[in-house]
């Protein structure tokens, strides 16, 4: 699969806003509408188009969302409990607080640790294999956060399904940050090349692989930055697949079965969501088995419009049409 031939171009006058907001603004302007930025920090904009005026906050938080949508999706515990109640498969979990006895862990290893109050992969520990590692990791996390979700680790590719008005717009496979050797360039040079068209603050669809994560990988792998990997030799810099950590977005919409596409639509229907990004692990695309990780009621649409590889799904077009109808 070739890289997306269309390169994301920051929108003049709005380059300080996140990429998803820039894409939506560009779509509005292309249809003769106008946009006023009300607050730069929160990406709060006001759109005037077709005799309608409405506001959008933080990329995709809109007038079509309810407070209940917001609470059920953003609270990891409530989200997973409601997924289970509605009959959807989601990894088993426990919640730990500072006052709890950590040895009361009921889940079998390997496990994942997630702070309840963070997003974008912050503070996540994956594939914890032993009680010793668990006790060390959870003690460290609880020195910073109030509550930690301990979750069953499910091995397999992670996919983001974007659904708008009960229609599947696209599916992205998220690949953890990595460098692919060419037999010519060093790891340091490969990092510099890959980061060239990436950003640090969501103003571009892809995030840079951080120097801190790169140095940590070199240390753990006992490699030097001038090491030259062989052609097609893969070096996985991070364990988590979040784009915020420099991961790659690969459009795989055509490879996903109707069963799994309908699954994402059904989740949105059960949660009464006008649109959402559903994160699902599917170990084998030829089988129906899956595990839902979480629901994002304010999905990053830019990953679907400008993936690292694959087709531009024009997510901003479908989002604007939804907003105009409602």
C-alpha positions as CSV (number, residue, x, y, z in Angstrom):
1,X,0.0,0.0,0.0
2,X,1.5,3.4,-1.0
3,X,1.6,6.4,1.2
4,X,-1.4,8.8,0.9
5,X,-0.5,11.0,-2.2
6,X,-2.4,13.9,-0.7
7,X,-0.3,15.7,1.9
8,X,-2.0,17.6,4.7
9,X,-1.5,21.4,4.2
10,X,-2.1,23.6,7.2
11,X,-4.9,26.1,6.6
12,X,-3.6,29.7,6.5
13,X,-4.9,31.8,9.3
14,X,-5.9,28.7,11.3
15,X,-2.6,26.8,11.6
16,X,-2.6,27.2,15.4
17,X,-5.8,25.1,15.7
18,X,-5.8,21.3,15.7
19,X,-5.8,19.5,12.3
20,X,-9.4,18.2,12.7
21,X,-10.7,21.7,13.3
22,X,-8.7,23.0,10.4
23,X,-10.2,20.4,8.1
24,X,-13.8,21.3,9.2
25,X,-13.1,25.0,8.8
26,X,-11.8,24.3,5.3
27,X,-14.9,22.4,4.4
28,X,-17.1,25.2,5.7
29,X,-15.2,27.9,3.7
30,X,-15.4,25.7,0.5
31,X,-19.2,25.9,0.9
32,X,-19.4,29.6,1.3
33,X,-19.6,29.7,5.0
34,X,-17.6,31.8,7.5
35,X,-15.8,30.9,10.7
36,X,-14.8,32.9,13.7
37,X,-12.3,31.6,16.3
38,X,-13.7,32.5,19.7
39,X,-11.0,30.9,21.8
40,X,-7.6,29.6,20.6
41,X,-6.8,27.5,23.7
42,X,-10.0,25.4,23.6
43,X,-10.3,25.4,19.8
44,X,-13.7,27.1,20.1
45,X,-15.1,28.2,16.8
46,X,-18.4,29.7,15.6
47,X,-19.6,28.6,12.1
48,X,-22.1,30.5,10.0
49,X,-23.4,28.6,7.0
50,X,-26.7,28.2,5.1
51,X,-28.4,30.6,7.5
52,X,-27.3,28.5,10.5
53,X,-25.0,29.5,13.3
54,X,-23.4,27.0,15.7
55,X,-20.3,26.5,17.8
56,X,-17.8,23.7,18.0
57,X,-15.5,23.1,21.0
58,X,-12.3,21.1,21.2
59,X,-12.3,19.8,17.6
60,X,-15.6,17.8,17.6
61,X,-17.6,18.6,20.7
62,X,-20.9,19.9,19.1
63,X,-24.5,20.8,19.7
64,X,-25.5,17.3,18.8
65,X,-23.8,15.8,21.8
66,X,-25.6,15.4,25.1
67,X,-24.1,15.7,28.6
68,X,-25.0,12.0,29.1
69,X,-22.9,11.1,25.9
70,X,-20.0,13.0,27.4
71,X,-20.1,11.3,30.8
72,X,-20.7,7.8,29.6
73,X,-17.8,7.9,27.1
74,X,-15.2,9.9,29.1
75,X,-15.6,7.9,32.3
76,X,-13.7,4.7,31.5
77,X,-15.4,2.7,34.2
78,X,-18.9,3.7,33.2
79,X,-18.2,3.2,29.5
80,X,-17.0,-0.4,30.0
81,X,-19.8,-1.2,32.4
82,X,-22.4,0.0,29.9
83,X,-20.7,-1.8,27.0
84,X,-20.9,-5.0,29.0
85,X,-24.5,-4.3,30.0
86,X,-25.5,-3.9,26.4
87,X,-23.9,-7.2,25.4
88,X,-20.6,-6.0,23.9
89,X,-17.3,-7.7,24.6
90,X,-14.8,-5.6,26.5
91,X,-11.7,-6.7,28.5
92,X,-12.3,-7.5,32.2
93,X,-11.1,-4.8,34.6
94,X,-10.7,-3.7,38.2
95,X,-10.4,-0.2,39.7
96,X,-7.6,0.5,42.2
97,X,-7.3,3.5,44.5
98,X,-4.6,4.6,46.9
99,X,-6.2,3.0,49.9
100,X,-6.7,-0.4,48.2
101,X,-4.7,-3.6,48.8
102,X,-2.9,-4.1,45.5
103,X,-2.5,-7.9,46.2
104,X,-6.3,-8.3,45.7
105,X,-5.7,-8.4,41.9
106,X,-8.3,-10.8,40.4
107,X,-7.1,-10.6,36.8
108,X,-4.6,-13.0,35.3
109,X,-1.4,-11.7,33.7
110,X,-0.7,-10.1,31.3
111,X,-2.5,-6.9,32.2
112,X,-2.8,-3.2,31.3
113,X,-2.7,-0.2,33.6
114,X,-4.6,3.0,32.7
115,X,-5.2,6.2,34.8
116,X,-8.9,7.0,34.8
117,X,-8.4,10.7,34.4
118,X,-6.0,10.7,31.4
119,X,-6.3,10.4,27.6
120,X,-4.0,10.1,24.6
121,X,-2.0,7.2,26.0
122,X,-0.7,9.2,28.9
123,X,0.4,7.0,31.9
124,X,-0.5,3.7,30.2
125,X,1.5,0.6,31.0
126,X,0.8,-2.4,28.7
127,X,1.6,-6.1,28.8
128,X,2.5,-6.2,32.5
129,X,3.6,-9.8,33.0
130,X,4.3,-10.3,36.8
131,X,3.1,-9.3,40.2
132,X,6.4,-7.5,40.8
133,X,6.0,-5.4,37.8
134,X,2.3,-4.8,38.7
135,X,3.1,-3.6,42.2
136,X,5.9,-1.3,41.0
137,X,3.8,0.2,38.1
138,X,0.6,0.8,40.1
139,X,2.5,2.3,43.0
140,X,4.2,4.7,40.6
141,X,0.9,5.6,38.9
142,X,-1.0,6.1,42.2
143,X,1.6,8.6,43.2
144,X,0.4,10.8,40.3
145,X,-3.3,9.8,39.8
146,X,-6.2,9.0,42.0
147,X,-7.7,6.0,40.3
148,X,-6.2,3.3,38.1
149,X,-8.0,0.9,35.8
150,X,-6.3,-2.5,35.6
151,X,-7.5,-4.3,32.5
152,X,-7.0,-7.7,30.9
153,X,-4.4,-7.5,28.1
154,X,-5.8,-8.5,24.7
155,X,-3.1,-9.2,22.1
156,X,-3.9,-8.1,18.6
157,X,-4.2,-5.1,16.2
158,X,-6.1,-2.1,17.4
159,X,-8.6,-0.4,15.1
160,X,-10.4,3.0,15.2
161,X,-13.9,2.9,13.7
162,X,-15.4,6.3,12.8
163,X,-19.2,6.3,12.7
164,X,-21.3,9.4,11.8
165,X,-25.1,9.1,11.8
166,X,-25.1,5.3,11.9
167,X,-22.9,5.2,8.8
168,X,-19.3,3.8,8.9
169,X,-17.0,6.4,7.4
170,X,-13.7,4.7,7.8
171,X,-11.5,2.3,9.8
172,X,-7.9,3.0,10.8
173,X,-5.4,0.5,12.1
174,X,-3.2,2.2,14.6
175,X,0.4,1.0,14.6
176,X,2.7,1.8,17.5
177,X,5.5,4.3,16.8
178,X,8.2,2.5,14.8
179,X,11.1,3.0,12.4
180,X,11.7,0.9,9.3
181,X,15.2,0.3,8.2
182,X,16.4,0.8,4.6
183,X,20.0,-0.5,5.0
184,X,21.4,3.0,4.4
185,X,20.3,5.4,7.1
186,X,20.9,5.2,10.9
187,X,18.1,5.1,13.5
188,X,18.6,8.7,14.3
189,X,18.4,9.7,10.6
190,X,15.2,7.5,10.2
191,X,13.7,9.3,13.1
192,X,14.5,12.7,11.7
193,X,13.0,11.7,8.3
194,X,9.8,10.3,9.8
195,X,9.2,13.3,12.0
196,X,9.7,15.8,9.2
197,X,6.0,16.3,8.3
198,X,4.6,15.5,11.8
199,X,3.6,17.8,14.6
200,X,3.7,18.0,18.4
201,X,0.3,19.4,19.3
202,X,-2.3,17.9,17.0
203,X,-2.0,20.7,14.5
204,X,-1.0,18.0,12.0
205,X,-2.7,14.6,11.6
206,X,0.4,12.7,12.7
207,X,2.5,13.3,15.8
208,X,6.2,13.2,16.1
209,X,8.0,10.3,17.8
210,X,9.4,12.0,20.9
211,X,13.1,12.2,21.5
212,X,12.5,10.9,25.1
213,X,10.7,7.7,23.8
214,X,13.5,7.2,21.2
215,X,16.3,7.5,23.8
216,X,14.4,5.1,26.1
217,X,14.1,2.6,23.3
218,X,17.8,2.8,22.5
219,X,18.6,2.3,26.2
220,X,16.3,-0.7,26.6
221,X,17.5,-2.2,23.3
222,X,21.1,-1.5,24.0
223,X,21.4,0.2,20.6
224,X,23.1,3.4,19.6
225,X,21.5,6.1,17.5
226,X,24.0,5.6,14.7
227,X,23.0,2.0,14.3
228,X,21.9,1.3,10.6
229,X,19.0,-1.2,10.5
230,X,18.8,-3.6,7.5
231,X,16.2,-3.1,4.9
232,X,12.7,-3.7,6.3
233,X,14.1,-4.2,9.8
234,X,11.4,-2.8,12.1
235,X,12.1,-1.1,15.4
236,X,9.0,-0.5,17.6
237,X,9.7,2.6,19.6
238,X,6.6,2.5,21.8
239,X,4.3,-0.3,23.0
240,X,1.0,1.7,22.8
241,X,-0.6,2.5,19.4
242,X,-1.8,6.1,20.2
243,X,-1.1,8.6,17.4
244,X,-0.2,11.0,20.2
245,X,2.9,8.9,20.8
246,X,4.0,8.9,17.2
247,X,2.0,6.0,15.9
248,X,1.0,5.4,12.3
249,X,-2.5,5.5,10.9
250,X,-3.3,2.9,8.2
251,X,-6.7,3.0,6.4
252,X,-8.0,-0.6,6.3
253,X,-11.7,0.2,5.7
254,X,-12.0,-2.3,2.8
255,X,-10.4,-5.1,4.8
256,X,-12.9,-5.0,7.7
257,X,-15.8,-7.5,7.7
258,X,-19.4,-6.4,7.6
259,X,-19.8,-8.0,11.0
260,X,-17.3,-5.7,12.6
261,X,-18.5,-2.6,10.7
262,X,-22.0,-3.3,12.0
263,X,-20.7,-3.8,15.5
264,X,-19.3,-0.2,15.6
265,X,-22.7,1.1,14.2
266,X,-24.6,-0.9,16.9
267,X,-22.4,0.6,19.7
268,X,-23.2,4.1,18.5
269,X,-26.9,3.2,18.4
270,X,-27.0,1.7,21.8
271,X,-25.2,4.7,23.3
272,X,-27.3,7.1,21.3
273,X,-24.2,8.8,19.8
274,X,-24.6,11.1,16.8
275,X,-21.0,10.2,15.9
276,X,-18.0,8.6,17.6
277,X,-14.7,6.8,17.3
278,X,-14.8,3.2,18.5
279,X,-11.5,1.6,19.5
280,X,-11.7,-2.2,19.0
281,X,-9.1,-5.0,19.1
282,X,-9.6,-7.7,16.5
283,X,-7.0,-10.4,16.7
284,X,-8.1,-12.0,13.4
285,X,-10.1,-10.2,10.8
286,X,-11.4,-13.5,9.5
287,X,-13.1,-14.3,12.8
288,X,-15.9,-12.5,14.6
289,X,-14.1,-12.2,18.0
290,X,-13.4,-8.7,19.2
291,X,-12.9,-6.6,22.3
292,X,-14.0,-3.0,22.6
293,X,-11.5,-0.8,24.4
294,X,-13.3,2.5,24.5
295,X,-15.6,5.0,22.9
296,X,-14.5,8.4,21.8
297,X,-17.4,10.9,21.5
298,X,-15.0,13.5,20.2
299,X,-13.0,11.5,17.6
300,X,-10.0,12.8,15.8
301,X,-11.3,13.0,12.2
302,X,-8.0,14.0,10.7
303,X,-6.6,10.5,11.0
304,X,-9.3,9.3,8.6
305,X,-8.8,12.2,6.1
306,X,-5.0,12.1,6.1
307,X,-3.8,8.7,7.2
308,X,-0.1,7.7,7.1
309,X,-1.1,5.2,4.4
310,X,-4.4,4.7,2.6
311,X,-7.4,6.5,1.3
312,X,-8.6,10.0,2.3
313,X,-12.2,9.3,3.6
314,X,-13.2,13.0,3.8
315,X,-14.5,12.7,7.3
316,X,-14.9,16.5,7.7
317,X,-17.5,16.4,4.8
318,X,-19.7,13.9,6.6
319,X,-19.3,15.6,9.9
320,X,-20.4,19.0,8.5
321,X,-23.3,17.5,6.7
322,X,-24.4,15.9,10.0
323,X,-24.1,19.2,11.9
324,X,-26.1,21.1,9.2
325,X,-29.0,18.5,9.4
326,X,-29.2,18.7,13.2
